[in-house]
């Protein structure tokens, strides 16, 4: 069985965690793919690297490969926003074990975003490990919700309101 490929992108605030994760992933049976940056630059632009990581996840999955992504910044907010601009990406900002687990279990997120200045290296590594290991539940309600997001992403049309919603 092929190893899961994990695409990584970050900015200068995520370099230490990214370097650590590349080693950790390889040591734990994953295939890390680093999309940069390769050197510290306090003025670098995270979209350049996070968009590439997110696009690579979508491309791999379109080919039937087992692939997820990790984007890292100071807070993880901008990196998550960048990744979510790529069609087919569901990037989740995680800040706890529970948010890491639920991102996969309920939302079938395919990219995780973490804040390199928000948590210890050990905590962030644990969040990523949980995210990578957790399967999507496949529950009908979650499949339905993800389908609504995917449809909107493709068509720009809002899903219909449920009968219980009022037209105020």
C-alpha positions, 0 to 999 in steps of 0.5 A: 500500500502506498504511503500517504503523501502530505503536502506542506506549505508555510511562511517564515513563522512556520519554518521550525514546525515545518522542518520538524514535521518533514522529519516526523512525517518521514519517521512515521511512514508518511511521504512529506512534500515540502512546497517551501519556503526554503529559507527564512524571510521575515517578509515572505508571502504565505499564499505563494507556498500554501496555495501550492501545497493545497493545489498539490493535495487536490491534484493528488486526490484527483489521481486517486492518491491518498494525500492531505496537506498541512499549512503553517503560519504564525496564527494559521488564519491566513494560511487556512484562508489561502488554502481554502481558495483552491477549489476542492480544498476544505482547510480547517484551522485547528487549535486542539486535539478535538478540533483536529479530530472533528476537522476530519471526522465531520468535515472531511477536511483535506488540509489542516492549518496550525499556528506556529506561534500559538502552541508548543511544537509538541502540541502542534505535532499532536494536532497534525498526527490526530488530523492525519490519522482520523478517518471521515465518518461518512455520516449522511448529515456530514456528506450532505453538508460537504455536498452543499459546500462543493455544489456552491463552490462549483455553481455559486448557487446557495443551497435551498433553505430547509422547510424549518427556516423562516423567510423573514 
